[in-house]
Amino acid sequence: MLKTMYNKAIDWGFDKPNPAQGVKKFKEQSRDRFLQADELPRFFQSLAEEPNADFRDYFLVALLTGARRANVLAMRWEQINFARGTWTIPITKNGESPAIPALKINLLILTR
C-alpha cells in the first residue's frame, strides 16, 4: 500500500524517488470460510441482537443478495422494484446491470 501511495504522490508532483520501490509483496494465501449449519442459529441470533440497525440491515442485505459491499452501500430506493421483487444494480464491477431477486429484502424492509 505504501508503494502505491508514493506512486500516486509522484503522479501528483512529488519529486523524490519511491522508497518502497523494489520491496517485494508478501505472498498472501486466500482462504474460504463458510458458516456451518450448526453455527447459523447463533450467528443470526447475534445479528438480531445487534444494536446498530444500519449495520444489521446492511449485513442482512449483503448476505441475502450476495451483492458486493460497494453495491449494497450504493443501493437506492428507486432501484428496488417491489412489484417484481427485484433489485436492479445500475452497473456492477464487471459492467453488467443484473436484477437481483429481492423478495427477502422486501420482507426485511416491511418488517421494520
VMD Tcl script that builds the backbone (N, CA, C; Angstrom):
set m [mol new atoms 336]
animate dup $m
set s [atomselect $m all]
$s set {name element resname resid chain x y z} {
  {N N MET 1 A 0.829 -1.178 0.000}
  {CA C MET 1 A 0.000 0.000 0.000}
  {C C MET 1 A 0.884 1.256 0.000}
  {N N LEU 2 A 1.955 1.206 0.745}
  {CA C LEU 2 A 2.858 2.346 0.813}
  {C C LEU 2 A 3.449 2.652 -0.561}
  {N N LYS 3 A 3.792 1.608 -1.282}
  {CA C LYS 3 A 4.334 1.770 -2.635}
  {C C LYS 3 A 3.317 2.484 -3.533}
  {N N THR 4 A 2.075 2.092 -3.442}
  {CA C THR 4 A 1.005 2.712 -4.234}
  {C C THR 4 A 0.817 4.173 -3.845}
  {N N MET 5 A 0.887 4.452 -2.547}
  {CA C MET 5 A 0.725 5.839 -2.091}
  {C C MET 5 A 1.848 6.727 -2.634}
  {N N TYR 6 A 3.073 6.234 -2.584}
  {CA C TYR 6 A 4.182 7.017 -3.129}
  {C C TYR 6 A 4.056 7.190 -4.632}
  {N N ASN 7 A 3.640 6.160 -5.347}
  {CA C ASN 7 A 3.446 6.286 -6.797}
  {C C ASN 7 A 2.403 7.351 -7.115}
  {N N LYS 8 A 1.330 7.392 -6.342}
  {CA C LYS 8 A 0.293 8.413 -6.556}
  {C C LYS 8 A 0.846 9.801 -6.253}
  {N N ALA 9 A 1.649 9.916 -5.178}
  {CA C ALA 9 A 2.262 11.202 -4.836}
  {C C ALA 9 A 3.193 11.669 -5.951}
  {N N ILE 10 A 3.929 10.746 -6.547}
  {CA C ILE 10 A 4.820 11.089 -7.671}
  {C C ILE 10 A 3.992 11.569 -8.856}
  {N N ASP 11 A 2.848 10.916 -9.111}
  {CA C ASP 11 A 1.941 11.377 -10.181}
  {C C ASP 11 A 1.469 12.800 -9.922}
  {N N TRP 12 A 1.309 13.159 -8.645}
  {CA C TRP 12 A 0.820 14.482 -8.267}
  {C C TRP 12 A 1.942 15.515 -8.138}
  {N N GLY 13 A 3.179 15.102 -8.413}
  {CA C GLY 13 A 4.264 16.070 -8.399}
  {C C GLY 13 A 5.318 15.892 -7.333}
  {N N PHE 14 A 5.222 14.894 -6.506}
  {CA C PHE 14 A 6.252 14.610 -5.500}
  {C C PHE 14 A 7.542 14.291 -6.247}
  {N N ASP 15 A 8.626 14.989 -5.919}
  {CA C ASP 15 A 9.831 14.889 -6.744}
  {C C ASP 15 A 10.935 14.006 -6.171}
  {N N LYS 16 A 10.611 13.115 -5.276}
  {CA C LYS 16 A 11.587 12.182 -4.714}
  {C C LYS 16 A 11.278 10.769 -5.229}
  {N N PRO 17 A 12.277 9.887 -5.231}
  {CA C PRO 17 A 12.002 8.512 -5.666}
  {C C PRO 17 A 11.155 7.767 -4.623}
  {N N ASN 18 A 10.487 6.749 -5.083}
  {CA C ASN 18 A 9.642 5.936 -4.218}
  {C C ASN 18 A 10.524 5.029 -3.363}
  {N N PRO 19 A 10.556 5.243 -2.034}
  {CA C PRO 19 A 11.406 4.408 -1.182}
  {C C PRO 19 A 10.923 2.961 -1.075}
  {N N ALA 20 A 9.683 2.708 -1.450}
  {CA C ALA 20 A 9.148 1.355 -1.381}
  {C C ALA 20 A 9.369 0.591 -2.688}
  {N N GLN 21 A 9.950 1.235 -3.682}
  {CA C GLN 21 A 10.216 0.584 -4.965}
  {C C GLN 21 A 11.177 -0.584 -4.738}
  {N N GLY 22 A 10.878 -1.714 -5.298}
  {CA C GLY 22 A 11.741 -2.878 -5.161}
  {C C GLY 22 A 11.404 -3.775 -3.983}
  {N N VAL 23 A 10.546 -3.325 -3.087}
  {CA C VAL 23 A 10.132 -4.166 -1.965}
  {C C VAL 23 A 9.117 -5.175 -2.486}
  {N N LYS 24 A 9.396 -6.435 -2.270}
  {CA C LYS 24 A 8.521 -7.481 -2.771}
  {C C LYS 24 A 7.287 -7.613 -1.892}
  {N N LYS 25 A 6.167 -7.853 -2.541}
  {CA C LYS 25 A 4.920 -8.032 -1.803}
  {C C LYS 25 A 4.927 -9.367 -1.073}
  {N N PHE 26 A 4.286 -9.370 0.083}
  {CA C PHE 26 A 4.114 -10.596 0.843}
  {C C PHE 26 A 3.088 -11.451 0.123}
  {N N LYS 27 A 3.427 -12.688 -0.148}
  {CA C LYS 27 A 2.502 -13.571 -0.847}
  {C C LYS 27 A 1.382 -13.993 0.095}
  {N N GLU 28 A 0.176 -13.653 -0.284}
  {CA C GLU 28 A -0.984 -13.997 0.526}
  {C C GLU 28 A -1.633 -15.259 -0.008}
  {N N GLN 29 A -2.185 -16.015 0.888}
  {CA C GLN 29 A -2.885 -17.226 0.504}
  {C C GLN 29 A -4.357 -17.045 0.856}
  {N N SER 30 A -5.203 -17.111 -0.158}
  {CA C SER 30 A -6.627 -16.914 0.103}
  {C C SER 30 A -7.214 -18.153 0.778}
  {N N ARG 31 A -8.220 -17.895 1.600}
  {CA C ARG 31 A -8.901 -18.978 2.301}
  {C C ARG 31 A -10.396 -18.784 2.149}
  {N N ASP 32 A -11.103 -19.863 2.084}
  {CA C ASP 32 A -12.559 -19.822 2.077}
  {C C ASP 32 A -13.052 -20.339 3.421}
  {N N ARG 33 A -13.938 -19.571 4.014}
  {CA C ARG 33 A -14.519 -19.989 5.290}
  {C C ARG 33 A -16.010 -19.734 5.217}
  {N N PHE 34 A -16.784 -20.756 5.428}
  {CA C PHE 34 A -18.229 -20.639 5.398}
  {C C PHE 34 A -18.786 -21.051 6.747}
  {N N LEU 35 A -19.893 -20.436 7.118}
  {CA C LEU 35 A -20.560 -20.846 8.349}
  {C C LEU 35 A -21.118 -22.253 8.162}
  {N N GLN 36 A -20.965 -23.050 9.172}
  {CA C GLN 36 A -21.511 -24.400 9.150}
  {C C GLN 36 A -22.956 -24.353 9.642}
  {N N ALA 37 A -23.714 -25.380 9.322}
  {CA C ALA 37 A -25.136 -25.417 9.666}
  {C C ALA 37 A -25.367 -25.220 11.164}
  {N N ASP 38 A -24.512 -25.796 11.984}
  {CA C ASP 38 A -24.705 -25.666 13.429}
  {C C ASP 38 A -24.338 -24.270 13.945}
  {N N GLU 39 A -23.639 -23.463 13.147}
  {CA C GLU 39 A -23.264 -22.103 13.549}
  {C C GLU 39 A -24.316 -21.062 13.182}
  {N N LEU 40 A -25.183 -21.377 12.221}
  {CA C LEU 40 A -26.151 -20.407 11.714}
  {C C LEU 40 A -27.112 -19.863 12.769}
  {N N PRO 41 A -27.717 -20.693 13.618}
  {CA C PRO 41 A -28.637 -20.122 14.612}
  {C C PRO 41 A -27.964 -19.089 15.518}
  {N N ARG 42 A -26.767 -19.376 15.997}
  {CA C ARG 42 A -26.060 -18.412 16.859}
  {C C ARG 42 A -25.716 -17.148 16.091}
  {N N PHE 43 A -25.301 -17.311 14.822}
  {CA C PHE 43 A -24.950 -16.156 14.014}
  {C C PHE 43 A -26.147 -15.227 13.846}
  {N N PHE 44 A -27.293 -15.781 13.412}
  {CA C PHE 44 A -28.470 -14.945 13.185}
  {C C PHE 44 A -29.030 -14.383 14.496}
  {N N GLN 45 A -28.881 -15.100 15.584}
  {CA C GLN 45 A -29.298 -14.579 16.884}
  {C C GLN 45 A -28.441 -13.375 17.262}
  {N N SER 46 A -27.135 -13.489 17.070}
  {CA C SER 46 A -26.230 -12.372 17.368}
  {C C SER 46 A -26.527 -11.179 16.477}
  {N N LEU 47 A -26.810 -11.451 15.211}
  {CA C LEU 47 A -27.125 -10.361 14.286}
  {C C LEU 47 A -28.436 -9.682 14.687}
  {N N ALA 48 A -29.419 -10.451 15.115}
  {CA C ALA 48 A -30.699 -9.880 15.553}
  {C C ALA 48 A -30.518 -9.003 16.794}
  {N N GLU 49 A -29.539 -9.323 17.619}
  {CA C GLU 49 A -29.286 -8.546 18.836}
  {C C GLU 49 A -28.366 -7.354 18.603}
  {N N GLU 50 A -27.894 -7.172 17.376}
  {CA C GLU 50 A -27.014 -6.041 17.060}
  {C C GLU 50 A -27.755 -4.730 17.307}
  {N N PRO 51 A -27.229 -3.853 18.163}
  {CA C PRO 51 A -27.920 -2.605 18.478}
  {C C PRO 51 A -27.922 -1.585 17.340}
  {N N ASN 52 A -26.964 -1.660 16.439}
  {CA C ASN 52 A -26.891 -0.714 15.328}
  {C C ASN 52 A -27.751 -1.236 14.182}
  {N N ALA 53 A -28.931 -0.647 13.995}
  {CA C ALA 53 A -29.872 -1.118 12.979}
  {C C ALA 53 A -29.308 -0.979 11.572}
  {N N ASP 54 A -28.537 0.077 11.314}
  {CA C ASP 54 A -27.962 0.259 9.979}
  {C C ASP 54 A -26.999 -0.873 9.647}
  {N N PHE 55 A -26.135 -1.206 10.592}
  {CA C PHE 55 A -25.196 -2.299 10.377}
  {C C PHE 55 A -25.940 -3.615 10.172}
  {N N ARG 56 A -26.915 -3.871 11.028}
  {CA C ARG 56 A -27.682 -5.119 10.944}
  {C C ARG 56 A -28.361 -5.245 9.580}
  {N N ASP 57 A -29.021 -4.164 9.125}
  {CA C ASP 57 A -29.725 -4.215 7.848}
  {C C ASP 57 A -28.755 -4.344 6.675}
  {N N TYR 58 A -27.632 -3.619 6.741}
  {CA C TYR 58 A -26.631 -3.722 5.684}
  {C C TYR 58 A -26.144 -5.167 5.571}
  {N N PHE 59 A -25.837 -5.765 6.708}
  {CA C PHE 59 A -25.298 -7.111 6.714}
  {C C PHE 59 A -26.322 -8.110 6.174}
  {N N LEU 60 A -27.573 -7.957 6.568}
  {CA C LEU 60 A -28.615 -8.856 6.069}
  {C C LEU 60 A -28.801 -8.720 4.556}
  {N N VAL 61 A -28.829 -7.484 4.052}
  {CA C VAL 61 A -28.983 -7.284 2.609}
  {C C VAL 61 A -27.803 -7.897 1.868}
  {N N ALA 62 A -26.603 -7.681 2.366}
  {CA C ALA 62 A -25.415 -8.241 1.718}
  {C C ALA 62 A -25.476 -9.769 1.716}
  {N N LEU 63 A -25.851 -10.357 2.831}
  {CA C LEU 63 A -25.928 -11.818 2.916}
  {C C LEU 63 A -27.030 -12.401 2.043}
  {N N LEU 64 A -28.197 -11.784 2.080}
  {CA C LEU 64 A -29.350 -12.346 1.373}
  {C C LEU 64 A -29.298 -12.146 -0.131}
  {N N THR 65 A -28.528 -11.168 -0.600}
  {CA C THR 65 A -28.426 -10.929 -2.042}
  {C C THR 65 A -27.120 -11.433 -2.632}
  {N N GLY 66 A -26.085 -11.534 -1.813}
  {CA C GLY 66 A -24.778 -11.927 -2.330}
  {C C GLY 66 A -24.096 -10.812 -3.097}
  {N N ALA 67 A -24.606 -9.594 -2.973}
  {CA C ALA 67 A -24.049 -8.457 -3.708}
  {C C ALA 67 A -22.751 -7.968 -3.059}
  {N N ARG 68 A -21.962 -7.293 -3.852}
  {CA C ARG 68 A -20.707 -6.727 -3.351}
  {C C ARG 68 A -20.985 -5.567 -2.394}
  {N N ARG 69 A -20.024 -5.351 -1.506}
  {CA C ARG 69 A -20.142 -4.297 -0.489}
  {C C ARG 69 A -20.461 -2.943 -1.113}
  {N N ALA 70 A -19.718 -2.553 -2.150}
  {CA C ALA 70 A -19.922 -1.242 -2.778}
  {C C ALA 70 A -21.329 -1.121 -3.352}
  {N N ASN 71 A -21.847 -2.213 -3.943}
  {CA C ASN 71 A -23.196 -2.170 -4.499}
  {C C ASN 71 A -24.251 -2.023 -3.419}
  {N N VAL 72 A -24.085 -2.718 -2.315}
  {CA C VAL 72 A -25.052 -2.614 -1.219}
  {C C VAL 72 A -25.015 -1.208 -0.627}
  {N N LEU 73 A -23.812 -0.660 -0.449}
  {CA C LEU 73 A -23.697 0.688 0.113}
  {C C LEU 73 A -24.276 1.753 -0.817}
  {N N ALA 74 A -24.255 1.484 -2.132}
  {CA C ALA 74 A -24.775 2.450 -3.108}
  {C C ALA 74 A -26.244 2.210 -3.441}
  {N N MET 75 A -26.868 1.215 -2.821}
  {CA C MET 75 A -28.266 0.870 -3.107}
  {C C MET 75 A -29.191 2.069 -2.855}
  {N N ARG 76 A -30.146 2.273 -3.765}
  {CA C ARG 76 A -31.121 3.358 -3.655}
  {C C ARG 76 A -32.529 2.790 -3.799}
  {N N TRP 77 A -33.498 3.480 -3.192}
  {CA C TRP 77 A -34.891 3.021 -3.222}
  {C C TRP 77 A -35.401 2.849 -4.642}
  {N N GLU 78 A -35.042 3.742 -5.548}
  {CA C GLU 78 A -35.554 3.669 -6.921}
  {C C GLU 78 A -35.039 2.444 -7.679}
  {N N GLN 79 A -34.043 1.759 -7.151}
  {CA C GLN 79 A -33.507 0.555 -7.787}
  {C C GLN 79 A -34.289 -0.702 -7.388}
  {N N ILE 80 A -35.167 -0.569 -6.404}
  {CA C ILE 80 A -35.932 -1.720 -5.925}
  {C C ILE 80 A -37.317 -1.703 -6.553}
  {N N ASN 81 A -37.674 -2.806 -7.200}
  {CA C ASN 81 A -38.987 -2.965 -7.801}
  {C C ASN 81 A -39.782 -3.898 -6.884}
  {N N PHE 82 A -40.653 -3.315 -6.068}
  {CA C PHE 82 A -41.408 -4.102 -5.094}
  {C C PHE 82 A -42.409 -5.031 -5.777}
  {N N ALA 83 A -42.959 -4.619 -6.917}
  {CA C ALA 83 A -43.938 -5.455 -7.622}
  {C C ALA 83 A -43.286 -6.743 -8.129}
  {N N ARG 84 A -42.089 -6.632 -8.656}
  {CA C ARG 84 A -41.376 -7.809 -9.173}
  {C C ARG 84 A -40.521 -8.490 -8.110}
  {N N GLY 85 A -40.257 -7.792 -7.040}
  {CA C GLY 85 A -39.386 -8.349 -6.006}
  {C C GLY 85 A -37.940 -8.426 -6.442}
  {N N THR 86 A -37.475 -7.378 -7.148}
  {CA C THR 86 A -36.089 -7.368 -7.621}
  {C C THR 86 A -35.388 -6.073 -7.250}
  {N N TRP 87 A -34.081 -6.157 -7.196}
  {CA C TRP 87 A -33.207 -5.003 -7.006}
  {C C TRP 87 A -32.297 -4.958 -8.218}
  {N N THR 88 A -32.376 -3.904 -9.010}
  {CA C THR 88 A -31.537 -3.773 -10.196}
  {C C THR 88 A -30.344 -2.895 -9.864}
  {N N ILE 89 A -29.170 -3.485 -9.908}
  {CA C ILE 89 A -27.938 -2.751 -9.658}
  {C C ILE 89 A -27.581 -2.037 -10.963}
  {N N PRO 90 A -27.401 -0.698 -10.945}
  {CA C PRO 90 A -27.156 0.030 -12.187}
  {C C PRO 90 A -25.958 -0.492 -12.983}
  {N N ILE 91 A -24.799 -0.533 -12.399}
  {CA C ILE 91 A -23.615 -1.050 -13.081}
  {C C ILE 91 A -22.752 -1.758 -12.045}
  {N N THR 92 A -22.409 -3.001 -12.327}
  {CA C THR 92 A -21.569 -3.753 -11.410}
  {C C THR 92 A -20.110 -3.649 -11.825}
  {N N LYS 93 A -19.254 -4.265 -11.045}
  {CA C LYS 93 A -17.814 -4.242 -11.291}
  {C C LYS 93 A -17.473 -4.814 -12.666}
  {N N ASN 94 A -18.240 -5.799 -13.127}
  {CA C ASN 94 A -17.952 -6.395 -14.430}
  {C C ASN 94 A -18.738 -5.751 -15.571}
  {N N GLY 95 A -19.378 -4.614 -15.303}
  {CA C GLY 95 A -20.049 -3.851 -16.350}
  {C C GLY 95 A -21.477 -4.265 -16.645}
  {N N GLU 96 A -22.007 -5.221 -15.928}
  {CA C GLU 96 A -23.381 -5.670 -16.154}
  {C C GLU 96 A -24.348 -4.916 -15.245}
  {N N SER 97 A -25.629 -5.077 -15.514}
  {CA C SER 97 A -26.662 -4.466 -14.692}
  {C C SER 97 A -27.686 -5.536 -14.323}
  {N N PRO 98 A -27.359 -6.393 -13.371}
  {CA C PRO 98 A -28.243 -7.513 -13.058}
  {C C PRO 98 A -29.447 -7.109 -12.202}
  {N N ALA 99 A -30.501 -7.907 -12.324}
  {CA C ALA 99 A -31.663 -7.762 -11.438}
  {C C ALA 99 A -31.547 -8.865 -10.397}
  {N N ILE 100 A -31.326 -8.482 -9.157}
  {CA C ILE 100 A -31.149 -9.421 -8.057}
  {C C ILE 100 A -32.506 -9.702 -7.419}
  {N N PRO 101 A -32.885 -10.968 -7.274}
  {CA C PRO 101 A -34.137 -11.254 -6.569}
  {C C PRO 101 A -34.075 -10.669 -5.160}
  {N N ALA 102 A -35.072 -9.858 -4.841}
  {CA C ALA 102 A -35.027 -9.129 -3.573}
  {C C ALA 102 A -36.235 -9.432 -2.692}
  {N N LEU 103 A -36.825 -10.593 -2.862}
  {CA C LEU 103 A -38.002 -10.919 -2.063}
  {C C LEU 103 A -37.701 -10.833 -0.574}
  {N N LYS 104 A -36.536 -11.301 -0.175}
  {CA C LYS 104 A -36.177 -11.267 1.233}
  {C C LYS 104 A -35.917 -9.836 1.687}
  {N N ILE 105 A -35.436 -8.989 0.772}
  {CA C ILE 105 A -35.241 -7.576 1.106}
  {C C ILE 105 A -36.594 -6.937 1.362}
  {N N ASN 106 A -37.586 -7.262 0.528}
  {CA C ASN 106 A -38.930 -6.727 0.742}
  {C C ASN 106 A -39.427 -7.092 2.134}
  {N N LEU 107 A -39.244 -8.332 2.532}
  {CA C LEU 107 A -39.684 -8.765 3.855}
  {C C LEU 107 A -38.915 -8.018 4.940}
  {N N LEU 108 A -37.621 -7.832 4.734}
  {CA C LEU 108 A -36.798 -7.108 5.710}
  {C C LEU 108 A -37.294 -5.683 5.874}
  {N N ILE 109 A -37.539 -5.006 4.763}
  {CA C ILE 109 A -37.963 -3.604 4.801}
  {C C ILE 109 A -39.364 -3.478 5.416}
  {N N LEU 110 A -40.244 -4.391 5.028}
  {CA C LEU 110 A -41.621 -4.299 5.514}
  {C C LEU 110 A -41.747 -4.626 7.000}
  {N N THR 111 A -40.792 -5.354 7.550}
  {CA C THR 111 A -40.885 -5.716 8.953}
  {C C THR 111 A -40.265 -4.660 9.860}
  {N N ARG 112 A -39.705 -3.596 9.323}
  {CA C ARG 112 A -39.060 -2.551 10.142}
  {C C ARG 112 A -40.074 -1.577 10.632}
}
mol reanalyze $m
mol bondsrecalc $m
mol representation Tube
mol addrep $m
